[in-house]
């Protein structure tokens, strides 16, 4: 009995000494539109957060975002893609791309996924993935944005000037009658 326990105990310890097989690189890519209000001819900031949740490094990571076509958007740095040489296991990389909707591009726009291509270190087979999809965003025209969100100084000044006659004339009549009755009260 003790021999069987000794053998089984030694087998458990031998298995604990073996290193578990390392998992291949697995990337989670989160695409997020950081700009609160999307306005035509104004910058749109998009962050890409890349997490390696695998057990080995990811190499030659390429992210290509075809959801923002050049016919509707200006690309800063003249590109809609970027490359990261290596992402170690349990690490995060953050990249930011800036786009600008061209004049005349406004309305509802679908921000879809970005494509991710990478390799696990030591393997030749390329892996493919997609980022999260932020979904629909509304791009305001400049005129609509100004109408909705600006303070409208000119409108308030014009409103003040237009209310002066309707408030000033009754005040003038009241002041005149008040002064008249105060003079009569002083005489008596």
C-alpha positions in Angstrom: 0.0 0.0 0.0 2.8 2.4 0.9 4.6 1.5 -2.3 1.5 2.4 -4.4 1.1 5.7 -2.6 4.8 6.5 -3.0 4.6 5.8 -6.8 1.5 7.8 -7.3 2.9 10.7 -5.3 6.1 10.7 -7.3 4.1 10.7 -10.5 2.1 13.7 -9.4 5.4 15.6 -8.6 6.9 14.6 -11.9 3.8 16.0 -13.8 4.1 19.2 -11.8 7.7 19.7 -12.8 6.8 19.5 -16.5 6.2 22.9 -18.1 2.7 23.2 -19.5 2.6 23.8 -23.3 2.6 27.5 -24.1 -0.4 28.8 -25.9 0.0 30.6 -29.2 -0.4 34.3 -29.4 -4.0 35.5 -29.3 -4.7 39.2 -29.9 -7.8 41.0 -28.8 -8.1 44.3 -30.6 -10.5 47.0 -29.3 -11.3 49.9 -31.7 -12.8 53.0 -30.1 -13.9 56.4 -31.5 -12.6 58.8 -28.9 -14.1 62.0 -30.3 -17.3 63.0 -28.6 -18.9 65.0 -31.4 -18.1 64.0 -35.0 -18.1 67.1 -37.2 -17.4 67.4 -40.9 -14.0 68.9 -41.5 -12.9 68.3 -37.9 -10.5 65.6 -36.5 -11.8 62.2 -35.5 -9.5 60.3 -33.1 -9.7 56.5 -33.2 -7.8 54.4 -30.6 -6.8 50.8 -31.2 -5.9 48.8 -28.1 -4.2 45.5 -28.8 -3.9 42.9 -26.0 -1.9 39.7 -26.3 -3.7 37.2 -24.1 -1.7 34.2 -25.5 1.4 32.6 -24.0 3.8 33.5 -26.8 4.8 36.8 -28.5 2.9 38.0 -31.5 5.1 39.2 -34.3 4.6 41.3 -37.4 1.2 42.6 -36.2 -0.5 44.6 -39.0 -3.7 46.4 -38.5 -5.6 47.7 -41.5 -8.8 49.8 -41.2 -10.7 49.8 -44.5 -13.9 51.1 -42.9 -12.8 54.7 -43.4 -12.4 55.2 -47.2 -10.1 57.9 -48.6 -13.0 59.3 -50.7 -14.8 60.4 -47.5 -12.0 60.9 -45.1 -8.6 62.6 -45.0 -6.0 60.3 -43.4 -3.3 61.9 -41.4 0.1 60.4 -42.0 -1.4 59.3 -45.4 -2.3 55.8 -44.0 -5.1 53.8 -42.5 -2.9 51.0 -41.3 0.0 50.5 -38.9 2.5 47.8 -38.0 3.8 46.6 -34.6 7.0 44.5 -34.7 6.3 42.4 -31.6 3.8 42.3 -28.7 4.9 40.2 -25.7 2.5 37.9 -23.9 0.1 39.7 -21.4 1.1 43.1 -22.8 -1.0 45.9 -24.3 -0.2 48.3 -27.2 -2.1 51.4 -28.0 -2.1 53.2 -31.3 -4.0 56.2 -32.4 -5.0 57.2 -35.9 -6.6 60.6 -36.8 -9.1 61.0 -39.6 -10.9 64.1 -40.9 -14.3 63.8 -42.7 -14.2 65.8 -45.9 -16.4 68.7 -46.4 -19.9 67.5 -47.4 -19.6 64.2 -45.6 -22.1 64.2 -42.8 -24.9 62.0 -41.6 -24.9 58.5 -40.1 -21.8 56.6 -40.7 -21.0 53.0 -39.8 -17.6 52.5 -38.1 -16.9 48.8 -38.8 -14.0 46.5 -37.7 -10.3 46.7 -38.6 -8.5 43.7 -39.9 -5.6 42.2 -37.9 -2.8 40.0 -39.4 -0.1 38.5 -37.2 2.1 35.5 -36.5 2.9 33.6 -33.4 6.7 33.7 -32.7 8.2 30.5 -34.0 5.4 29.6 -36.3 5.1 30.3 -39.9 1.3 30.1 -40.3 -0.2 33.7 -40.3 -3.3 34.4 -38.1 -6.1 36.7 -39.0 -8.6 38.5 -36.7 -10.9 41.5 -36.5 -11.2 44.4 -34.0 -14.4 45.3 -32.2 -16.9 47.3 -34.1 -17.8 50.7 -32.6 -21.0 50.8 -34.7 -22.8 53.8 -36.0 -21.8 57.4 -35.4 -23.5 60.6 -36.5 -21.2 63.1 -38.3 -22.7 66.6 -37.9 -22.5 69.2 -40.7 -20.8 72.3 -39.5 -24.0 74.3 -39.8 -26.0 71.8 -37.8 -23.3 71.6 -35.1 -23.2 75.4 -34.8 -27.0 75.6 -34.6 -27.2 72.9 -31.9 -24.2 73.5 -29.7 -22.8 77.0 -30.1 -23.8 79.7 -27.6 -25.3 82.0 -30.3 -23.9 85.4 -29.0 -25.4 87.2 -32.0 -28.8 85.8 -31.3 -28.8 86.8 -27.7 -27.7 90.4 -28.5 -30.4 90.7 -31.1 -33.0 89.3 -28.7 -31.9 91.9 -26.1 -32.2 94.7 -28.6 -35.7 93.5 -29.7 -37.0 93.3 -26.1 -35.9 96.8 -25.2 -39.0 98.5 -26.7 -41.5 96.1 -25.2 -39.9 96.4 -21.7 -38.7 100.0 -22.0 -42.1 101.7 -23.0 -44.1 100.3 -20.0 -41.2 101.2 -17.7 -41.2 104.8 -19.0 -45.0 105.1 -18.4 -44.6 103.7 -14.9 -41.7 106.0 -14.1 -43.6 109.0 -15.3 -46.7 108.2 -13.2 -44.6 107.4 -10.2 -42.7 110.7 -10.4 -45.9 112.6 -10.8 -47.5 111.1 -7.7 -44.4 111.5 -5.6 -44.4 115.2 -6.5 -48.1 115.5 -5.4 -47.4 113.6 -2.2 -44.5 116.1 -1.4 -46.8 119.1 -1.9 -49.4 117.9 0.5 
